[in-house]
Amino acid sequence: MPSELKRDTEDDGSTSPSHRRRIDNPDKLIYLVVEHKAAQIRSTKPAYSVLTAGATTPMVPLHLTQRGMSFAEVLSPHGSWIVGVGGKRQGHTIIYDVMASKEFHGPGLSANKMDHVLIPFRSQLYVLSRRPSVKWGATGLDYLPWFERICFKDGRPRWRDLSEDLEPPPIFPCRINPIEYSNPPEICIASYATVGSHILLSVQRDLRAQQGEIFSNQNINKFTDQVQ
């Protein structure tokens, strides 16, 4: 079982201490998702590889990955996986089985998101837009649905499976009027935490003013009722 997942950037064979995601587990194994330098034309080098810290085994290339992906570890009674989300392709996901050292296509998301918020929780992976947009835009990034879920309760989901669209947190701009639509509010998720059956969000509502607000359980009941 993995104890810690880190994402670093490869630089001449070394890794940087920045951009790391830590997940603790008593087994003390450490896995790193290493981002390679931009591949040259016609290069077959993957965007990312998995490295087991302290082991003599070589890095495992993740050939299904794309640049710009985010990663999270998902645990369930059926196994342990590293899940990559995002990239250039719309709603792209990959699943790396830690125990089997195999890579698979994951279920497609309904919408692609920039700089996803990935929340592994109770054998499921919640994928949330960090900056929800009410307009489609040129690329469709961060448009509805803003909140999706991939379930691992029955084991690894197949690529034919679909992610589940969920109702977004009530603080998201999902109930704005036509006047507000012309100048929609800017919202950004600054941080999150899971407490019991709740997901708590720290949200910046006005990015220009850099104001932050933390929502209590009462404020996000409508959101957390969906967390199972």
ZAMI-92637 format. One record per atom (N, C-alpha, C): x, y, z. Coordinates in steps of 0.02 Angstrom, whole numbers, plus 32768, in hexadecimal, padded with zeros to 4 digits. Example, Ala and Ser with C-alpha at 12.3 -4.5 7.8 and 13.67 -1.06 7.14 Angstrom:
ZAMI-92637
SITE     px     py     pz
SITE   8294   7EE4   8186
SITE   8267   7F1F   8186
SITE   8294   7F5B   8186
SITE   8282   7F90   8162
SITE   82AC   7FCB   8165
SITE   8285   8002   818A
***
This chain:
ZAMI-92637
SITE     px     py     pz
SITE   802A   7FC4   8000
SITE   8000   8000   8000
SITE   802C   803E   8000
SITE   801B   8070   7FD9
SITE   8044   80AC   7FD9
SITE   8036   80D6   8016
SITE   8069   80F9   802E
SITE   8060   8124   8067
SITE   8061   816D   8055
SITE   807F   817D   801E
SITE   8088   81C3   800E
SITE   808D   81CA   7FC3
SITE   806B   81FD   7FA9
SITE   806D   820A   7F61
SITE   8087   8251   7F57
SITE   80BB   8258   7F2F
SITE   80D7   8299   7F22
SITE   80DB   82A4   7ED6
SITE   80D2   82E4   7EC2
SITE   80D9   82F5   7E7C
SITE   8111   8328   7E76
SITE   8146   8316   7E52
SITE   817F   8341   7E49
SITE   818B   834D   7E00
SITE   81BB   8378   7DF2
SITE   81D0   8385   7DAD
SITE   8216   836B   7DA3
SITE   8220   8343   7D6F
SITE   8262   8327   7D61
SITE   828F   835C   7D45
SITE   82CC   835F   7D5B
SITE   82FE   8390   7D43
SITE   8341   836F   7D42
SITE   8355   8359   7D06
SITE   8395   8337   7CFE
SITE   839C   82FC   7D2D
SITE   8368   82D3   7D33
SITE   836B   8297   7D5B
SITE   835C   82A2   7DA5
SITE   8353   82E0   7DBA
SITE   8344   82ED   7E01
SITE   82FD   8306   7E07
SITE   82E5   830C   7E45
SITE   82A2   8325   7E50
SITE   82A4   8363   7E7C
SITE   8271   838D   7E75
SITE   826D   83CA   7E9B
SITE   823F   83C1   7ED6
SITE   824A   83E4   7F0E
SITE   821E   83DD   7F48
SITE   81DB   8401   7F41
SITE   81D1   8425   7F09
SITE   8194   844B   7F01
SITE   815C   841F   7EE4
SITE   811E   8437   7EEC
SITE   80E3   8417   7ECF
SITE   80DD   83CF   7EE5
SITE   80DC   83C3   7F26
SITE   80D6   8380   7F40
SITE   8093   8376   7F62
SITE   8077   833B   7F5B
SITE   8039   832A   7F7D
SITE   8047   82EF   7FAA
SITE   803C   82F6   7FEC
SITE   804D   82C3   801C
SITE   800E   829F   8033
SITE   8010   825D   8034
SITE   7FDA   8235   804E
SITE   7FF9   8200   807B
SITE   7FE8   8202   80BB
SITE   8008   81D7   80EC
SITE   7FE3   8195   80F6
SITE   800A   8161   8103
SITE   7FEF   811E   810F
SITE   8022   80F9   8139
SITE   800C   80CF   8168
SITE   803D   80AF   8195
SITE   8070   8083   8172
SITE   8064   806D   8135
SITE   8092   8040   8113
SITE   80D3   8062   80FD
SITE   80D4   80A4   80FA
SITE   8111   80CB   80EF
SITE   8130   80C4   80AA
SITE   810D   80A8   807A
SITE   8127   80AA   8036
SITE   811A   80EF   8019
SITE   8146   8103   7FEC
SITE   8141   8146   7FCE
SITE   8142   813F   7F82
SITE   8110   815B   7F61
SITE   810E   815D   7F18
SITE   8112   81A5   7F01
SITE   8138   81B1   7ECD
SITE   813E   81F4   7EB0
SITE   8126   81F1   7E68
SITE   80FC   8222   7E56
SITE   80EA   822B   7E0F
SITE   8118   8261   7DF4
SITE   8144   824D   7DC7
SITE   8178   827A   7DAD
SITE   8165   8294   7D69
SITE   8164   82D6   7D62
SITE   8156   82F4   7D21
SITE   8197   82FD   7CFA
SITE   8199   82E4   7CBD
SITE   81D5   82EA   7C94
SITE   81D6   832C   7C6F
SITE   8210   833F   7C59
SITE   8217   837B   7C30
SITE   81EF   8373   7BF0
SITE   81DD   83AC   7BD3
SITE   81B5   83AA   7B95
SITE   81D8   837F   7B61
SITE   81B4   834E   7B48
SITE   81D1   8320   7B17
SITE   81DD   8343   7AD5
SITE   8212   8330   7AB5
SITE   8221   834C   7A74
SITE   81F5   832B   7A3E
SITE   81F4   8349   7A05
SITE   81CC   832E   79CD
SITE   81E2   82E6   79BF
SITE   81B0   82BA   79B7
SITE   81BA   8273   79A8
SITE   81D5   824C   79E4
SITE   81D9   826A   7A1D
SITE   81EF   8246   7A58
SITE   81B7   821B   7A73
SITE   81C8   81DF   7A8B
SITE   8196   81B3   7AA8
SITE   8196   81B6   7AF4
SITE   81BB   81E5   7B10
SITE   81C0   81EB   7B58
SITE   817D   8202   7B74
SITE   8163   81E1   7BA8
SITE   8122   81F5   7BC4
SITE   8127   8236   7BEB
SITE   80ED   8254   7BF9
SITE   80EC   8293   7C1F
SITE   80FD   8287   7C68
SITE   80E9   824C   7C83
SITE   80F4   823D   7CCA
SITE   810A   81F5   7CD2
SITE   812B   81E8   7D0B
SITE   813D   81A4   7D20
SITE   8132   819E   7D6A
SITE   812D   815F   7D82
SITE   8125   8152   7DCA
SITE   8167   8136   7DE4
SITE   817F   8153   7E1A
SITE   81BD   813E   7E3A
SITE   81AD   8128   7E82
SITE   81C7   80ED   7E95
SITE   81C1   80D6   7EDA
SITE   8200   80EB   7EFF
SITE   81F7   8119   7F2F
SITE   8231   8133   7F53
SITE   8251   80FC   7F7D
SITE   8293   80FA   7F7C
SITE   82B8   80CA   7FA3
SITE   82BC   8084   7F86
SITE   829D   8079   7F4C
SITE   829E   8038   7F2B
SITE   82D1   8037   7EF3
SITE   82E8   7FFC   7EE1
SITE   8319   7FF5   7EAB
SITE   82F7   7FED   7E67
SITE   82B4   7FE8   7E66
SITE   8291   7FDF   7E27
SITE   8291   8020   7E00
SITE   8294   801C   7DBD
SITE   8294   805A   7D95
SITE   8250   807C   7D95
SITE   824F   80BA   7D7D
SITE   8211   80DE   7D76
SITE   81E2   80BA   7D45
SITE   81A1   80BD   7D54
SITE   816F   809F   7D28
SITE   8151   80D7   7CFD
SITE   815C   80D5   7CBB
SITE   8140   810A   7C91
SITE   80F4   8106   7C8C
SITE   80D4   813F   7C8F
SITE   808B   8143   7C88
SITE   807C   815D   7C41
SITE   8075   812E   7C12
SITE   806F   8140   7BCC
SITE   802C   8160   7BBB
SITE   7FFA   8158   7BE6
SITE   7FB8   8174   7BD8
SITE   7FAF   81BA   7BF2
SITE   7FE2   81D4   7C14
SITE   7FDB   8216   7C32
SITE   7FE6   824D   7BFE
SITE   7FCF   8289   7C10
SITE   7FD8   82C5   7BE8
SITE   7FF1   82FC   7C15
SITE   8011   832D   7BF8
SITE   802B   8364   7C20
SITE   7FF2   838D   7C3E
SITE   7FFD   83A5   7C7A
SITE   7FCB   83CD   7C9C
SITE   7F9B   83A4   7CC7
SITE   7FAB   8365   7CD3
SITE   7F7F   833B   7CFC
SITE   7F8B   8348   7D47
SITE   7F58   8339   7D6F
SITE   7F5D   8338   7DB7
SITE   7F55   82F0   7DCF
SITE   7F72   82E0   7E09
SITE   7F72   829B   7E21
SITE   7F5C   8297   7E6A
SITE   7F3C   825F   7E79
SITE   7F27   8251   7EBE
SITE   7F28   8205   7EC8
SITE   7F30   81F1   7F07
SITE   7F2E   81AB   7F1A
SITE   7EE8   819A   7F32
SITE   7ECD   8161   7F1A
SITE   7E8B   814A   7F2F
SITE   7E93   8104   7F4D
SITE   7E7A   80F9   7F89
SITE   7E7C   80B9   7FAB
SITE   7E37   809D   7FB3
SITE   7E30   805B   7FAD
SITE   7DF2   8039   7FBC
SITE   7E04   7FF2   7FD4
SITE   7DD4   7FCD   7FEF
SITE   7DE4   7F88   8002
SITE   7DFB   7F5C   7FC9
SITE   7DF0   7F73   7F8B
SITE   7E02   7F4B   7F50
SITE   7E47   7F5C   7F34
SITE   7E67   7F91   7F4C
SITE   7EA8   7FA0   7F31
SITE   7EBD   7FE8   7F3E
SITE   7EF4   7FFB   7F1E
SITE   7F10   803E   7F25
SITE   7F23   8057   7EE0
SITE   7F11   8095   7ED1
SITE   7F1C   80AF   7E8E
SITE   7F35   80F7   7E91
SITE   7F5C   810A   7E5F
SITE   7F6E   814F   7E52
SITE   7F45   8165   7E16
SITE   7F1E   819A   7E1D
SITE   7EF1   81B0   7DE9
SITE   7F09   81F3   7DCE
SITE   7F10   81F7   7D8D
SITE   7F22   8236   7D6B
SITE   7EE6   8252   7D48
SITE   7EDC   8293   7D4E
SITE   7EA1   82B4   7D31
SITE   7EB7   82F2   7D0B
SITE   7E99   82FC   7CD0
SITE   7EA4   833A   7CAA
SITE   7ED3   8330   7C6F
SITE   7EF5   8365   7C5C
SITE   7F1E   8364   7C20
SITE   7EFB   8386   7BE7
SITE   7F17   837E   7BAC
SITE   7EFC   83A0   7B71
SITE   7EBA   8382   7B59
SITE   7EB3   8341   7B63
SITE   7E76   8320   7B4B
SITE   7E3C   832C   7B7B
SITE   7E01   8337   7B5F
SITE   7DC7   8347   7B87
SITE   7DB6   830F   7BB8
SITE   7DB5   831E   7BF8
SITE   7D9F   82EF   7C2B
SITE   7DC8   82B0   7C30
SITE   7E09   82B4   7C22
SITE   7E34   8279   7C21
SITE   7E47   8263   7C67
SITE   7E45   8221   7C75
SITE   7E5D   8206   7CB4
SITE   7E84   81C6   7CA7
SITE   7EB6   81BA   7CD2
SITE   7EDC   817B   7CD0
SITE   7EDE   815E   7D16
SITE   7EE5   811C   7D1B
SITE   7EE9   80FB   7D5C
SITE   7F26   80CD   7D5C
SITE   7F51   80D6   7D8D
SITE   7F8C   80AC   7D95
SITE   7F81   807F   7DD1
SITE   7F7F   803D   7DC6
SITE   7F77   800C   7DFB
SITE   7FBB   8002   7E1C
SITE   7FC1   8018   7E5B
SITE   8001   8016   7E7E
SITE   8019   7FCF   7E89
SITE   7FED   7FA2   7E9C
SITE   8001   7F5E   7EAB
SITE   8014   7F37   7E6C
SITE   7FEF   7F42   7E36
SITE   7FFC   7F1D   7DF8
SITE   802D   7F41   7DCA
SITE   803E   7F7F   7DDA
SITE   806B   7FA9   7DB0
SITE   8052   7FAC   7D69
SITE   8011   7FB8   7D61
SITE   7FF2   7FBD   7D1E
SITE   7FCB   7FFE   7D19
SITE   7FC8   8017   7CDC
SITE   7FA5   8056   7CCE
SITE   7F68   8048   7CA3
SITE   7F31   806C   7CB2
SITE   7EF2   8062   7C8E
SITE   7ED2   80A5   7C7E
SITE   7EA9   80A5   7C49
SITE   7E7F   80DF   7C3C
SITE   7E48   80E0   7C71
SITE   7E39   811C   7C8C
SITE   7E04   8123   7CBD
SITE   7DC5   813E   7C9D
SITE   7D90   8143   7CC3
SITE   7D51   815F   7CA9
SITE   7D5B   81A8   7C93
SITE   7D38   81BA   7C5E
SITE   7D3C   81FF   7C48
SITE   7D12   822E   7C72
SITE   7D2B   826A   7C7D
SITE   7D04   829D   7CA1
SITE   7CD6   82C1   7C70
SITE   7CA1   82DC   7C8B
SITE   7C72   8300   7C60
SITE   7C8E   8343   7C48
SITE   7CBC   8360   7C6F
SITE   7CDA   83A0   7C5D
SITE   7D22   83A2   7C74
SITE   7D4C   83C2   7C4C
SITE   7D92   83C9   7C5F
SITE   7D9A   8405   7C8D
SITE   7DCB   8400   7CB9
SITE   7DD5   8433   7CEC
SITE   7E1E   8446   7CF0
SITE   7E2C   8485   7CFC
SITE   7E70   849D   7D04
SITE   7E83   849D   7D4E
SITE   7EBB   847F   7D5E
SITE   7ED3   847E   7DA3
SITE   7E9E   8462   7DD2
SITE   7E8B   8423   7DC5
SITE   7E55   8403   7DEA
SITE   7E60   8402   7E35
SITE   7E29   83FE   7E5A
SITE   7E2C   83EC   7EA0
SITE   7E18   83A2   7EA3
SITE   7E48   8377   7EB7
SITE   7E3C   832F   7EBB
SITE   7E37   831C   7F05
SITE   7DFE   82FE   7F17
SITE   7DF2   82ED   7F5D
SITE   7DE3   82A3   7F63
SITE   7E15   8279   7F73
SITE   7E07   8232   7F7F
SITE   7DE6   8229   7FC2
SITE   7DAD   8206   7FC3
SITE   7D86   8202   8001
SITE   7D59   81C4   7FFE
SITE   7D63   8196   802E
SITE   7D39   815B   8035
SITE   7D31   8134   7FF4
SITE   7D6A   8120   7FD7
SITE   7D6D   80F6   7F9B
SITE   7D50   8119   7F5E
SITE   7D4F   815B   7F5F
SITE   7D37   8181   7F25
SITE   7D65   81BC   7F1A
SITE   7D65   81D5   7EDC
SITE   7D8D   8210   7ECB
SITE   7D5D   8247   7EB5
SITE   7D5D   827E   7EDA
SITE   7D33   82B7   7EC9
SITE   7D5E   82E9   7EA1
SITE   7D44   82FE   7E68
SITE   7D68   832C   7E3C
SITE   7D40   836D   7E38
SITE   7D5F   83A3   7E4E
SITE   7D3C   83E2   7E55
SITE   7D62   8418   7E2F
SITE   7D3D   8444   7E0C
SITE   7D5C   847D   7DEB
SITE   7D76   84AE   7E1E
SITE   7DB5   84C2   7E16
SITE   7DD1   84F2   7E45
SITE   7DB6   8539   7E36
SITE   7DAB   8548   7DF6
SITE   7D92   8589   7DE1
SITE   7D56   857F   7DB3
SITE   7D1B   8574   7DCF
SITE   7CE0   8565   7DA5
SITE   7CCF   859F   7D77
SITE   7CBD   858E   7D39
SITE   7CAC   85C0   7D08
SITE   7C64   85B6   7CF0
SITE   7C40   85EC   7CE8
SITE   7BFA   85E8   7CD1
SITE   7BF6   85EF   7C85
SITE   7C2F   85F9   7C65
SITE   7C30   8601   7C1C
SITE   7C5E   85CC   7BFE
SITE   7C4A   85B4   7BC3
SITE   7C6E   857D   7BA3
SITE   7CB5   8591   7B91
SITE   7CBF   85CB   7B74
SITE   7D01   85E0   7B61
SITE   7D1C   85BB   7B25
SITE   7D5B   85C9   7B14
SITE   7D79   85AC   7AD8
SITE   7D88   8562   7AE0
SITE   7D98   854B   7B1B
SITE   7DAD   8506   7B26
SITE   7D7B   84DF   7B50
SITE   7D4A   8500   7B6E
SITE   7D1A   84DC   7B98
SITE   7D35   84C9   7BDC
SITE   7D6E   84E5   7BEF
SITE   7D8C   84D4   7C30
SITE   7D60   84EE   7C69
SITE   7D58   84C4   7C9C
SITE   7D36   84D6   7CDA
SITE   7CEE   84EB   7CD0
SITE   7CCF   84D4   7C9A
SITE   7C88   84DF   7C90
SITE   7C63   84A5   7CB1
SITE   7C21   84AB   7CB7
SITE   7BF8   8477   7CD5
SITE   7C03   8433   7CB4
SITE   7C00   83FC   7CDB
SITE   7BF7   83F9   7D23
SITE   7C38   8408   7D48
SITE   7C32   842B   7D80
SITE   7C6D   843F   7DA7
SITE   7C82   840A   7DD9
SITE   7C57   83DB   7DE7
SITE   7C64   83AB   7E1D
SITE   7C52   8365   7E05
SITE   7C84   8337   7E05
SITE   7C7A   82F3   7DED
SITE   7C99   82C1   7E1D
SITE   7C85   8282   7E16
SITE   7C9D   824E   7E43
SITE   7CAD   820F   7E1C
SITE   7CE6   81F0   7E2C
SITE   7CF9   81AF   7E10
SITE   7CFB   817D   7E4A
SITE   7CD8   8146   7E43
SITE   7CCF   8117   7E7A
SITE   7CFF   80DB   7E73
SITE   7D20   80CA   7EAA
SITE   7D4D   8091   7EAD
SITE   7D34   805E   7EE0
SITE   7CF6   8064   7EF7
SITE   7CDD   8037   7F2B
SITE   7CDB   7FEE   7F15
SITE   7CD0   7FE3   7ED4
SITE   7CCE   7F9F   7EB9
SITE   7D0E   7F8C   7E95
SITE   7D43   7FB0   7EA1
SITE   7D82   7FA4   7E7E
SITE   7D90   7FDA   7E4B
SITE   7DC1   7FCC   7E1F
SITE   7DD4   7FFE   7DED
SITE   7D9C   8008   7DBA
SITE   7D85   8046   7DB0
SITE   7D53   8053   7D7C
SITE   7D72   804D   7D37
SITE   7D4A   8036   7D07
SITE   7D62   802E   7CC2
SITE   7D58   806E   7C9B
SITE   7D7A   8072   7C61
SITE   7D75   80AE   7C39
SITE   7D2F   80B8   7C1D
SITE   7D08   8080   7C17
SITE   7CC3   8087   7BFF
SITE   7C95   80A5   7C34
SITE   7CAA   80A0   7C73
SITE   7C80   80BD   7CA8
SITE   7C7F   8109   7CA2
SITE   7C4C   8126   7CC0
SITE   7C45   816E   7CBE
SITE   7C4E   818C   7D03
SITE   7C6C   81C6   7D05
SITE   7C6E   81EA   7D45
SITE   7C27   8202   7D55
SITE   7C1B   820E   7D94
SITE   7BD8   8224   7DAA
SITE   7BD9   8270   7DB5
SITE   7BAC   8292   7D93
SITE   7BA6   82DA   7D9C
SITE   7B80   82E8   7DDE
SITE   7B9C   8315   7E06
SITE   7B7E   8327   7E47
SITE   7B6B   8370   7E48
SITE   7B3D   8380   7E74
SITE   7B2A   83C6   7E7C
SITE   7B63   83EC   7E9D
SITE   7B76   8425   7E82
SITE   7BB1   8449   7E9D
SITE   7BA3   8468   7EE1
SITE   7BD7   847D   7F04
SITE   7BCE   84A0   7F44
SITE   7BA2   84DE   7F3A
SITE   7B79   84EF   7F6A
SITE   7B4B   8528   7F61
SITE   7B6D   856B   7F58
SITE   7BAD   8571   7F6A
SITE   7BD1   85AF   7F61
SITE   7BE4   85BA   7F18
SITE   7BE3   8585   7EF0
SITE   7BF4   858C   7EA9
SITE   7BBE   85B5   7E85
SITE   7BD0   85D5   7E4D
SITE   7BA0   8602   7E2A
SITE   7B6D   85DC   7E01
SITE   7B45   85B2   7E22
SITE   7B15   8588   7DFE
SITE   7ACF   85A5   7DFE
SITE   7AC4   85DA   7E23
SITE   7A81   85F9   7E25
SITE   7A86   8644   7E1C
SITE   7AA8   8659   7DE8
SITE   7AAF   86A1   7DDB
SITE   7A79   86B7   7DAA
SITE   7A68   86F7   7DAD
SITE   7A35   8713   7D80
SITE   7A57   872E   7D41
SITE   7A2F   8742   7D0F
SITE   7A4D   875A   7CCF
SITE   7A7C   8795   7CD8
SITE   7A6D   87C1   7D07
SITE   7A9A   87FA   7D11
SITE   7ADD   87E3   7D2E
SITE   7ADB   87B4   7D5D
SITE   7B19   8799   7D79
SITE   7B40   8771   7D46
SITE   7B1C   8752   7D17
SITE   7B3E   872A   7CE3
SITE   7B6B   8756   7CB8
SITE   7B59   8794   7CAD
SITE   7B81   87C0   7C84
SITE   7BC4   87D1   7CA5
SITE   7BC4   87CF   7CE8
SITE   7C02   87DA   7D0E
SITE   7C04   87A9   7D47
SITE   7C10   8768   7D38
SITE   7C09   8734   7D6B
SITE   7C3D   873B   7DA2
SITE   7C2C   8723   7DDE
SITE   7C5C   8726   7E16
SITE   7C98   86F9   7E09
SITE   7CD1   870E   7E22
SITE   7D0E   86E6   7E1C
SITE   7D16   86BE   7E5D
SITE   7D1B   867C   7E56
SITE   7D21   8651   7E90
SITE   7D5C   8622   7E86
SITE   7D82   8617   7EBA
SITE   7DBB   85E9   7EB7
SITE   7DBF   85C2   7EF9
SITE   7DC7   8581   7EF3
SITE   7DD0   8558   7F2F
SITE   7E19   855D   7F45
SITE   7E24   8577   7F80
SITE   7E67   8580   7F99
SITE   7E82   8542   7FBB
SITE   7E57   851E   7FE1
SITE   7E6B   84E2   8004
SITE   7E2D   84BA   8017
SITE   7E38   847D   802E
SITE   7E00   8453   8042
SITE   7E17   8424   807A
SITE   7DE6   8407   809C
SITE   7DF4   83D4   80CF
SITE   7DB7   83A7   80D4
SITE   7DC2   8368   80E4
SITE   7D8B   8339   80EF
SITE   7D85   832C   813A
SITE   7D48   8334   8153
SITE   7D3A   8329   819A
SITE   7CFB   82FF   819F
SITE   7D02   82C2   81B9
SITE   7CC8   8296   81BC
SITE   7CAD   8289   8176
SITE   7C6D   8297   816C
SITE   7C4E   828E   812A
SITE   7C49   82D1   8104
SITE   7C70   8302   8119
SITE   7C6D   8344   80FC
SITE   7CAE   8355   80D6
SITE   7CA7   837D   80A3
SITE   7CE0   839C   8081
SITE   7CDB   83E7   808F
SITE   7D0D   8402   80B0
SITE   7D0F   8449   80C1
SITE   7D3A   846E   808E
SITE   7D21   84A5   8074
SITE   7D44   84CC   8042
SITE   7D55   8511   805C
SITE   7D92   8528   804D
SITE   7DA5   856D   8058
SITE   7DA4   858E   8013
SITE   7D7A   85C0   800B
SITE   7D6C   85DC   7FC8
SITE   7D7B   8626   7FC7
SITE   7D9D   863C   7F92
SITE   7DA6   8683   7F84
SITE   7D6E   8698   7F55
SITE   7D45   86C7   7F6A
SITE   7D0B   86DA   7F43
SITE   7D1A   8712   7F13
SITE   7D47   873E   7F23
SITE   7D59   8776   7EF8
SITE   7DA4   8775   7EEF
SITE   7DBC   8759   7EB8
SITE   7E03   8750   7EAF
SITE   7E28   8792   7EAA
SITE   7E06   87C5   7E90
SITE   7E28   8806   7E8A
SITE   7E35   8824   7ECF
SITE   7E08   8818   7EFD
SITE   7E12   8832   7F41
SITE   7E38   8802   7F6D
SITE   7E43   87C4   7F53
SITE   7E67   8790   7F79
SITE   7E48   8785   7FBD
SITE   7E06   877E   7FBF
SITE   7DE3   8772   7FFD
SITE   7DD4   8728   8004
SITE   7DDF   870D   803F
SITE   7DD3   86C7   804B
SITE   7D99   86BD   807A
SITE   7D77   8683   8073
SITE   7D40   8673   809F
SITE   7D3F   8628   80AB
SITE   7D35   8614   80EA
SITE   7D32   85CD   80FB
SITE   7CEA   85BD   810D
SITE   7CD1   8585   80F1
SITE   7C8C   8573   80FB
SITE   7C86   853C   812F
SITE   7C59   8545   815D
SITE   7C4E   8514   8192
SITE   7C23   84DB   817A
SITE   7C19   84A9   81A4
SITE   7BEF   8470   8192
SITE   7BA9   8488   817D
SITE   7B8E   84B9   81A0
SITE   7B4B   84D0   8191
SITE   7B47   84EE   814B
SITE   7B7C   8511   8137
SITE   7B7C   8531   80F6
SITE   7B80   8500   80BC
SITE   7B9D   84C5   80C7
SITE   7BA9   8498   808F
SITE   7B83   8456   8096
SITE   7B4F   8454   80BF
SITE   7B28   8418   80C7
SITE   7B0D   83FF   8084
SITE   7AF7   842C   805A
SITE   7ADC   8418   8019
SITE   7B10   83F6   7FEF
SITE   7B4E   840D   7FF7
SITE   7B86   83EF   7FD3
SITE   7B99   83AC   7FF2
SITE   7BA0   83A9   8033
SITE   7BBA   836D   8052
SITE   7B87   8334   8059
SITE   7B47   8342   8050
SITE   7B16   830D   8051
SITE   7B24   82D9   801A
SITE   7B49   82EC   7FE6
SITE   7B57   82BF   7FAF
SITE   7B93   8292   7FBD
SITE   7BBA   82A1   7FF0
SITE   7BF7   827C   7FFF
SITE   7BE3   823C   8024
SITE   7BF3   8203   8007
SITE   7BDE   81C3   8023
SITE   7C1A   8197   8033
***
